[in-house]
Amino acid sequence: MILSRQTMTHAIEENGAEFLLAMGRAAGAEERRTPAIHWVIGGSPIDYHNAVVHADLAAGNIDATILATIERFQAHGVPGTWHVGPAMRPADLGVQLVSHGFIYGGDDVGMAVPLDALNEAWSVPSGLRIERVADERALAAWTSVLARGFGEGAREAHWVRGVVRRIGLDAAPWRHFVGYLDTEPVATATLFAGAGAVGVYFVSTLPDARREGIGAALTLAALRAGREMGERIGVLAASNLGFPVYKRLGFEEYCRIGLYEWRPAVPEAES
């Protein structure tokens, strides 16, 4: 199956946006959607998840829209992130955000693969067992790994667990996976179906279990589940650590999603 670069880039951006919106809605965030801007703010203590996911700003409305968004971060007392993908306008949006106090936090590397072109010839350690998270026992194991090997650690992991509970473990667009070495949980992955693709999120492996092919095995488990659901494209946002692994699975880089972070000012200590 040959898919255009435009198709793959669109799938990466839109699946990522729908994932963040779904998480925010489940967390009770305020949502704003207009032709110019789309965000969810206030549902998370984590800046990544108080997210601006779409923007198409006219020249005369850029400053006002950015300031209005900052005001909502302030009103909710949370940090936030503007996820600037190639479809956002204006082209110099990142520069505009920095001029209003946002900090450039690096890029998510947008990668995609046709699901019929996966490299599935991947060796994994003997004793690795992968199961879908279907009950509280497995969710607790999934959360414990996420807390020790992903993002902001325990704070983010426990917030995500609460959101997963509210969405439900049997919700159609979602699948959560935990990997065990013998009886010890060591890795996680989550599948989210949306925008004509399946995205793989929350890929995490405990430090002592890395470089053994375990993260790749969890990623493949999620992608195979997506293929069984009838989807054609797999997408993800790669870190520098994960990039070479995903390349070996068949993924290619199609875009960068710039992360522009806003944080509340820290009050000065009284003298």
LOLO-440055 format. One record per atom (N, C-alpha, C): residue in one letter; x, y, z. Coordinates in pm, whole numbers, padded with zeros to 5 digits, always signed. Example, Ala and Ser with C-alpha at 12.3 -4.5 7.8 and 13.67 -1.06 7.14 Angstrom:
BEGIN
A+01319-00569+00780 A+01230-00450+00780 A+01320-00330+00780 S+01285-00225+00708 S+01367-00106+00714 S+01290+00003+00787 
***
This chain:
BEGIN
M+00085-00119+00000 M+00000+00000+00000 M+00088+00124+00000 I+00068+00211-00099 I+00144+00335-00108 I+00052+00451-00066 L+00095+00524+00034 L+00020+00637+00085 L+00104+00762+00071 S+00040+00874+00036 S+00114+00997+00010 S+00170+01054+00139 R+00273+01135+00123 R+00332+01204+00238 R+00227+01292+00306 Q+00142+01357+00229 Q+00038+01441+00287 Q-00058+01359+00372 T-00095+01240+00323 T-00185+01153+00398 T-00124+01112+00531 M+00004+01075+00527 M+00071+01029+00649 M+00088+01143+00749 T+00127+01261+00700 T+00144+01375+00789 T+00011+01414+00853 H-00095+01414+00773 H-00228+01447+00826 H-00268+01346+00934 A-00243+01217+00910 A-00279+01115+01008 A-00204+01135+01139 I-00076+01170+01131 I+00003+01194+01252 I-00054+01310+01332 E-00076+01423+01266 E-00127+01541+01335 E-00265+01517+01394 E-00355+01460+01313 E-00494+01449+01357 E-00513+01342+01463 N-00443+01230+01451 N-00454+01129+01556 N-00401+01184+01687 G-00287+01255+01681 G-00233+01315+01803 G-00328+01415+01865 A-00392+01496+01781 A-00487+01595+01832 A-00608+01527+01895 E-00662+01425+01829 E-00779+01356+01883 E-00746+01285+02014 F-00625+01229+02023 F-00581+01167+02148 F-00581+01268+02262 L-00519+01384+02241 L-00512+01485+02346 L-00650+01538+02382 L-00736+01557+02283 L-00871+01605+02309 L-00951+01502+02388 A-00937+01374+02352 A-01010+01270+02423 A-00966+01261+02569 M-00834+01271+02593 M-00784+01269+02730 M-00836+01389+02808 G-00830+01507+02746 G-00875+01627+02813 G-01023+01625+02847 R-01103+01580+02752 R-01248+01573+02777 R-01279+01479+02892 A-01212+01361+02892 A-01236+01265+02999 A-01194+01319+03134 A-01095+01409+03135 A-01046+01467+03260 A-01128+01588+03304 G-01228+01627+03226 G-01313+01739+03264 G-01258+01875+03228 A-01168+01879+03129 A-01109+02006+03088 A-01210+02095+03019 E-01184+02225+03024 E-01258+02320+02942 E-01212+02303+02797 E-01306+02307+02704 E-01271+02293+02563 E-01320+02415+02485 R-01235+02463+02396 R-01274+02570+02304 R-01243+02526+02163 R-01344+02537+02076 R-01327+02499+01936 R-01392+02604+01847 T-01309+02671+01768 T-01355+02768+01670 T-01276+02742+01541 P-01309+02808+01430 P-01227+02792+01310 P-01082+02833+01331 A-01056+02920+01429 A-00921+02970+01451 A-00841+02889+01551 I-00906+02825+01649 I-00832+02766+01761 I-00911+02648+01818 H-00838+02546+01865 H-00901+02432+01932 H-00808+02386+02043 W-00860+02383+02165 W-00780+02341+02278 W-00864+02277+02386 V-00795+02203+02476 V-00853+02156+02603 V-00757+02202+02713 I-00813+02271+02813 I-00730+02330+02919 I-00799+02308+03053 G-00719+02270+03151 G-00768+02265+03289 G-00792+02127+03343 G-00772+02024+03262 G-00800+01891+03310 G-00682+01818+03369 S-00562+01877+03360 S-00442+01803+03398 S-00341+01892+03469 P-00265+01836+03562 P-00152+01910+03620 P-00029+01908+03529 I-00036+01834+03419 I+00078+01814+03328 I+00062+01907+03209 D+00166+01986+03179 D+00154+02085+03072 D+00119+02022+02938 Y+00174+01905+02907 Y+00153+01841+02777 Y+00005+01820+02747 H-00074+01795+02852 H-00214+01759+02832 H-00311+01876+02842 N-00265+01993+02883 N-00344+02116+02867 N-00300+02172+02733 A-00368+02131+02627 A-00309+02131+02494 A-00386+02214+02394 V-00311+02298+02322 V-00363+02361+02200 V-00325+02270+02085 V-00425+02221+02010 V-00398+02120+01908 V-00423+02169+01765 H-00496+02278+01749 H-00519+02336+01616 H-00514+02488+01627 A-00457+02552+01525 A-00459+02698+01517 A-00445+02740+01372 D-00530+02833+01332 D-00524+02894+01199 D-00554+03042+01220 L-00450+03117+01256 L-00467+03252+01307 L-00439+03356+01198 A-00535+03444+01179 A-00517+03556+01086 A-00421+03657+01145 A-00355+03733+01057 A-00250+03826+01100 A-00298+03922+01208 G-00421+03968+01198 G-00469+04067+01294 G-00521+04008+01423 N-00516+03874+01435 N-00576+03811+01552 N-00478+03724+01630 I-00353+03725+01592 I-00255+03634+01655 I-00235+03670+01801 D-00201+03796+01829 D-00170+03836+01967 D-00290+03813+02059 A-00409+03852+02013 A-00527+03839+02098 A-00558+03693+02129 T-00541+03605+02031 T-00571+03464+02053 T-00470+03401+02148 I-00343+03432+02132 I-00240+03378+02222 I-00265+03427+02365 L-00294+03557+02380 L-00318+03612+02513 L-00443+03551+02576 A-00546+03527+02496 A-00668+03466+02549 A-00642+03323+02595 T-00555+03253+02524 T-00520+03117+02564 T-00441+03118+02695 I-00345+03208+02706 I-00270+03222+02831 I-00364+03253+02947 E-00463+03335+02922 E-00559+03370+03027 E-00631+03247+03079 R-00661+03150+02990 R-00729+03028+03034 R-00633+02938+03114 F-00505+02932+03075 F-00408+02862+03159 F-00406+02923+03299 Q-00401+03056+03303 Q-00395+03126+03431 Q-00522+03103+03513 A-00637+03109+03446 A-00764+03092+03517 A-00774+02954+03582 H-00719+02853+03513 H-00723+02718+03568 H-00603+02688+03658 G-00505+02776+03658 G-00387+02756+03741 G-00303+02637+03698 V-00292+02618+03565 V-00218+02502+03514 V-00115+02546+03410 P-00009+02467+03392 P+00081+02488+03278 P+00016+02431+03153 G+00068+02468+03037 G+00010+02418+02914 G+00112+02409+02802 T+00072+02345+02694 T+00159+02328+02578 T+00082+02355+02449 W+00143+02431+02362 W+00092+02454+02227 W+00166+02356+02136 H+00094+02261+02076 H+00152+02157+01991 H+00150+02206+01847 V+00262+02256+01799 V+00267+02327+01671 V+00310+02230+01560 G+00211+02183+01484 G+00238+02096+01372 G+00243+02172+01241 P+00276+02104+01130 P+00291+02172+01001 P+00163+02233+00948 A+00047+02189+00995 A-00079+02247+00946 A-00116+02376+01016 M-00047+02412+01123 M-00083+02534+01198 M-00036+02658+01124 R-00111+02764+01141 R-00080+02893+01081 R-00092+03002+01186 P-00004+03105+01180 P+00091+03136+01073 P+00216+03049+01078 A+00298+03060+00974 A+00418+02978+00965 A+00518+03010+01076 D+00516+03133+01126 D+00608+03171+01234 D+00540+03168+01371 L+00443+03078+01387 L+00368+03072+01512 L+00460+03048+01631 G+00561+02964+01616 G+00653+02939+01726 G+00722+03066+01774 V+00765+03148+01680 V+00829+03276+01716 V+00731+03364+01792 Q+00607+03366+01746 Q+00504+03448+01811 Q+00479+03399+01954 L+00476+03267+01972 L+00453+03213+02105 L+00567+03248+02200 V+00689+03234+02154 V+00804+03269+02238 V+00800+03416+02279 S+00756+03502+02189 S+00748+03645+02221 S+00644+03673+02329 H+00552+03578+02353 H+00450+03593+02457 H+00482+03509+02581 G+00604+03461+02592 G+00645+03394+02715 G+00646+03243+02712 F+00609+03183+02598 F+00621+03038+02587 F+00768+03000+02573 I+00800+02878+02615 I+00935+02825+02604 I+00934+02707+02507 Y+01023+02710+02410 Y+01033+02599+02316 Y+01091+02479+02388 G+01016+02369+02389 G+01057+02251+02463 G+01102+02135+02376 G+01136+02161+02250 G+01178+02054+02161 G+01064+02006+02074 D+01091+01901+01999 D+00995+01847+01903 D+00955+01705+01937 D+00828+01673+01912 D+00789+01534+01893 D+00818+01499+01747 V+00880+01385+01723 V+00910+01341+01586 V+00791+01260+01537 G+00717+01315+01440 G+00599+01249+01388 G+00637+01140+01289 M+00603+01014+01323 M+00639+00900+01240 M+00514+00820+01205 A+00519+00752+01091 A+00405+00672+01046 A+00454+00552+00966 V+00367+00450+00958 V+00397+00330+00881 V+00265+00271+00830 P+00260+00226+00704 P+00145+00145+00662 P+00147+00014+00740 L+00034-00026+00794 L+00033-00142+00882 L+00058-00273+00809 D+00049-00271+00676 D+00084-00391+00601 D+00233-00395+00565 A+00308-00295+00613 A+00451-00289+00584 A+00535-00296+00711 L+00477-00339+00821 L+00553-00351+00946 L+00663-00456+00934 N+00775-00428+00995 N+00879-00529+01012 N+00847-00605+01141 E+00794-00723+01127 E+00752-00801+01244 E+00852-00909+01283 A+00965-00911+01214 A+01069-01009+01248 A+01157-00951+01359 W+01107-00961+01480 W+01170-00894+01594 W+01187-00994+01706 S+01309-01015+01748 S+01333-01109+01858 S+01316-01038+01991 V+01257-01108+02086 V+01235-01052+02220 V+01286-01153+02323 P+01311-01107+02444 P+01361-01198+02547 P+01261-01311+02575 S+01315-01429+02601 S+01228-01538+02646 S+01168-01500+02780 G+01047-01537+02799 G+00979-01503+02924 G+00894-01378+02915 L+00903-01304+02801 L+00818-01185+02787 L+00675-01227+02757 R+00584-01173+02835 R+00441-01199+02815 R+00369-01065+02805 I+00286-01047+02703 I+00214-00922+02682 I+00066-00949+02698 E+00000-00867+02780 E-00144-00883+02795 E-00214-00750+02783 R-00337-00755+02737 R-00419-00635+02733 R-00468-00603+02873 V-00469-00474+02905 V-00516-00430+03036 V-00669-00437+03036 A-00722-00529+03116 A-00866-00551+03116 A-00928-00545+03255 D-00846-00524+03359 D-00900-00520+03495 D-00808-00434+03582 E-00850-00413+03705 E-00775-00326+03796 E-00636-00381+03827 R-00622-00511+03832 R-00490-00570+03858 R-00391-00530+03749 A-00432-00547+03624 A-00344-00513+03513 A-00323-00362+03502 L-00429-00285+03533 L-00415-00139+03529 L-00314-00091+03634 A-00315-00154+03752 A-00218-00119+03855 A-00075-00150+03808 A-00056-00263+03742 A+00076-00297+03689 A+00119-00199+03581 W+00028-00167+03491 W+00054-00071+03383 W+00095+00064+03442 T+00022+00109+03544 T+00051+00238+03607 T+00186+00238+03677 S+00219+00128+03741 S+00346+00122+03815 S+00464+00135+03720 V+00455+00074+03601 V+00563+00086+03503 V+00570+00229+03450 L+00454+00285+03418 L+00450+00421+03365 L+00510+00520+03465 A+00484+00499+03592 A+00535+00589+03695 A+00687+00586+03705 R+00747+00473+03671 R+00892+00458+03685 R+00969+00479+03556 G+00898+00487+03443 G+00972+00491+03318 G+00923+00587+03213 F+00832+00681+03248 F+00772+00765+03144 F+00749+00906+03196 G+00773+01003+03108 G+00728+01140+03127 G+00765+01199+03261 E+00666+01252+03331 E+00687+01318+03459 E+00676+01223+03578 G+00679+01094+03549 G+00683+00999+03658 G+00549+00974+03723 A+00551+00957+03856 A+00431+00914+03928 A+00316+01011+03912 R+00344+01141+03911 R+00234+01239+03900 R+00157+01220+03772 E+00228+01207+03659 E+00160+01187+03532 E+00093+01051+03526 A+00162+00947+03573 A+00107+00812+03566 A-00025+00801+03641 H-00033+00859+03760 H-00156+00846+03839 H-00268+00932+03781 W-00232+01045+03721 W-00335+01123+03650 W-00388+01044+03531 V-00299+00984+03454 V-00341+00906+03337 V-00429+00789+03381 R-00392+00721+03491 R-00475+00610+03539 R-00617+00656+03567 G-00631+00773+03631 G-00766+00823+03657 G-00844+00850+03530 V-00777+00902+03429 V-00843+00928+03300 V-00883+00797+03234 V-00794+00699+03236 V-00824+00568+03177 V-00945+00507+03244 R-00953+00518+03376 R-01070+00464+03446 R-01199+00531+03400 R-01193+00664+03384 R-01314+00736+03343 R-01354+00700+03200 I-01257+00683+03113 I-01288+00643+02976 I-01341+00501+02972 G-01281+00412+03051 G-01320+00272+03055 G-01223+00184+02980 L-01191+00070+03036 L-01094-00020+02975 L-01147-00087+02849 D-01278-00085+02829 D-01338-00148+02711 D-01381-00045+02607 A-01343+00082+02624 A-01382+00185+02527 A-01321+00153+02391 A-01403+00161+02286 A-01366+00110+02154 A-01237+00167+02097 P-01209+00299+02106 P-01088+00347+02038 P-00958+00314+02111 W-00966+00256+02231 W-00849+00242+02317 W-00814+00095+02340 R-00685+00068+02349 R-00633-00060+02398 R-00506-00028+02479 H-00496-00086+02596 H-00378-00067+02680 H-00310-00202+02700 F-00176-00201+02694 F-00101-00325+02704 F+00008-00312+02809 V+00031-00424+02880 V+00141-00430+02976 V+00224-00553+02946 G+00355-00538+02952 G+00445-00649+02927 G+00512-00694+03055 Y+00520-00827+03073 Y+00581-00886+03193 Y+00703-00968+03151 L+00809-00958+03227 L+00917-01056+03222 L+00896-01149+03339 D+00860-01273+03308 D+00814-01367+03410 D+00692-01305+03479 T+00702-01265+03604 T+00585-01206+03671 T+00600-01057+03695 E+00712-00998+03651 E+00741-00858+03681 E+00695-00768+03565 P+00604-00670+03591 P+00567-00577+03484 P+00684-00485+03449 V+00717-00476+03319 V+00836-00400+03279 V+00809-00302+03165 A+00693-00308+03099 A+00672-00223+02982 A+00524-00197+02959 T+00496-00085+02891 T+00358-00046+02861 T+00348+00007+02719 A+00226+00005+02667 A+00191+00075+02543 A+00040+00092+02541 T-00004+00196+02473 T-00146+00223+02455 T-00175+00251+02309 L-00284+00197+02260 L-00332+00224+02124 L-00453+00315+02132 F-00456+00416+02043 F-00574+00502+02029 F-00607+00513+01882 A-00729+00474+01845 A-00775+00480+01706 A-00851+00610+01684 G-00810+00685+01581 G-00879+00809+01547 G-00818+00871+01424 A-00898+00945+01350 A-00853+01017+01231 A-00798+00923+01125 G-00857+00804+01114 G-00815+00710+01012 G-00681+00644+01037 A-00638+00639+01162 A-00509+00578+01197 A-00516+00525+01338 V-00414+00446+01374 V-00398+00407+01513 V-00267+00467+01563 G-00276+00538+01674 G-00159+00597+01736 G-00114+00512+01853 V+00018+00503+01872 V+00074+00431+01985 V+00130+00534+02083 Y+00083+00526+02206 Y+00117+00623+02309 Y+00160+00551+02437 F+00218+00628+02528 F+00259+00576+02659 F+00347+00450+02645 V+00437+00454+02547 V+00534+00344+02534 V+00644+00366+02637 S+00657+00272+02728 S+00752+00288+02837 S+00811+00153+02874 T+00942+00153+02899 T+01011+00033+02946 T+01095+00071+03066 L+01093-00009+03170 L+01175+00020+03287 L+01323+00024+03248 P+01400+00113+03308 P+01540+00129+03268 P+01620-00001+03264 D+01602-00089+03360 D+01680-00213+03365 D+01641-00312+03256 A+01526-00288+03189 A+01480-00381+03086 A+01493-00324+02945 R+01560-00209+02931 R+01572-00146+02800 R+01679-00214+02715 R+01672-00183+02583 R+01765-00236+02482 R+01758-00388+02470 E+01640-00443+02498 E+01619-00587+02482 E+01509-00616+02381 G+01455-00512+02317 G+01347-00531+02221 G+01208-00534+02282 I+01200-00505+02411 I+01071-00515+02480 I+00977-00403+02436 G+01028-00278+02429 G+00943-00168+02384 G+00892-00190+02243 A+00978-00245+02157 A+00935-00276+02020 A+00825-00381+02020 A+00837-00480+02107 A+00736-00585+02115 A+00601-00529+02159 L+00603-00439+02256 L+00477-00376+02301 L+00418-00290+02190 T+00504-00216+02120 T+00456-00134+02009 T+00392-00221+01901 L+00458-00333+01866 L+00402-00424+01766 L+00269-00482+01811 A+00257-00515+01939 A+00131-00569+01989 A+00017-00469+01968 A+00045-00342+01996 A-00057-00239+01977 A-00090-00223+01829 L+00011-00220+01743 L-00012-00202+01600 L-00087-00320+01539 R-00055-00440+01582 R-00129-00556+01532 R-00275-00550+01573 A-00300-00502+01696 A-00439-00485+01739 A-00510-00383+01650 G-00439-00275+01615 G-00498-00177+01525 G-00527-00234+01388 R-00439-00316+01338 R-00461-00380+01208 R-00583-00472+01213 E-00599-00543+01324 E-00716-00629+01340 E-00845-00548+01346 M-00835-00421+01388 M-00951-00332+01392 M-00985-00278+01253 G-00900-00307+01154 G-00925-00263+01017 G-00855-00135+00978 E-00766-00084+01065 E-00694+00039+01032 E-00577+00010+00939 R-00534+00114+00865 R-00428+00096+00765 R-00297+00164+00802 I-00302+00261+00892 I-00185+00344+00921 I-00157+00342+01071 G-00031+00327+01106 G+00014+00343+01244 G+00095+00470+01257 V+00073+00544+01365 V+00144+00670+01387 V+00193+00676+01530 L+00294+00759+01552 L+00342+00784+01688 L+00431+00907+01688 A+00459+00955+01809 A+00552+01066+01829 A+00674+01008+01900 A+00787+01010+01831 A+00906+00941+01881 A+00994+01034+01961 S+01055+00979+02065 S+01165+01045+02135 S+01296+01008+02066 N+01403+01074+02104 N+01534+01039+02048 N+01571+00895+02081 L+01533+00849+02201 L+01563+00712+02243 L+01487+00611+02157 G+01361+00641+02127 G+01278+00546+02054 G+01294+00551+01904 F+01346+00662+01850 F+01349+00681+01705 F+01413+00564+01630 P+01534+00518+01665 P+01594+00409+01588 P+01516+00278+01598 V+01449+00256+01711 V+01367+00136+01726 V+01251+00141+01629 Y+01184+00254+01622 Y+01068+00266+01533 Y+01109+00259+01386 K+01227+00310+01354 K+01276+00296+01216 K+01290+00148+01180 R+01340+00069+01271 R+01357-00074+01243 R+01223-00145+01230 L+01119-00090+01291 L+00985-00148+01276 L+00920-00110+01144 G+00979-00015+01071 G+00923+00027+00942 G+00871+00168+00939 F+00874+00238+01053 F+00825+00375+01058 F+00921+00468+00984 E+00864+00575+00929 E+00942+00683+00870 E+00900+00815+00932 E+00993+00909+00938 E+00961+01042+00987 E+00892+01123+00878 Y+00780+01188+00915 Y+00706+01271+00820 Y+00694+01416+00863 C+00707+01444+00992 C+00692+01582+01037 C+00750+01596+01176 R+00758+01721+01220 R+00793+01753+01359 R+00677+01832+01419 I+00647+01802+01544 I+00547+01875+01621 I+00622+01954+01728 G+00633+02085+01709 G+00703+02168+01806 G+00622+02184+01934 L+00689+02170+02047 L+00623+02182+02178 L+00662+02314+02241 Y+00565+02403+02257 Y+00587+02535+02315 Y+00511+02539+02447 E+00587+02550+02555 E+00533+02531+02690 E+00515+02664+02761 W+00403+02673+02831 W+00375+02791+02913 W+00356+02745+03057 R+00422+02815+03148 R+00410+02781+03289 R+00376+02907+03370 P+00294+02892+03474 P+00264+03007+03560 P+00391+03061+03623 A+00393+03191+03643 A+00508+03254+03709 A+00519+03204+03852 V+00641+03180+03897 V+00664+03137+04036 V+00674+03263+04123 P+00589+03276+04225 P+00596+03396+04308 P+00733+03413+04372 E+00778+03535+04379 E+00906+03562+04443 E+00893+03542+04593 A+00996+03485+04653 A+00995+03463+04798 A+00996+03597+04871 E+00917+03603+04977 E+00913+03727+05055 E+01043+03743+05131 S+01092+03866+05137 S+01217+03895+05211 S+01188+03904+05359 
***
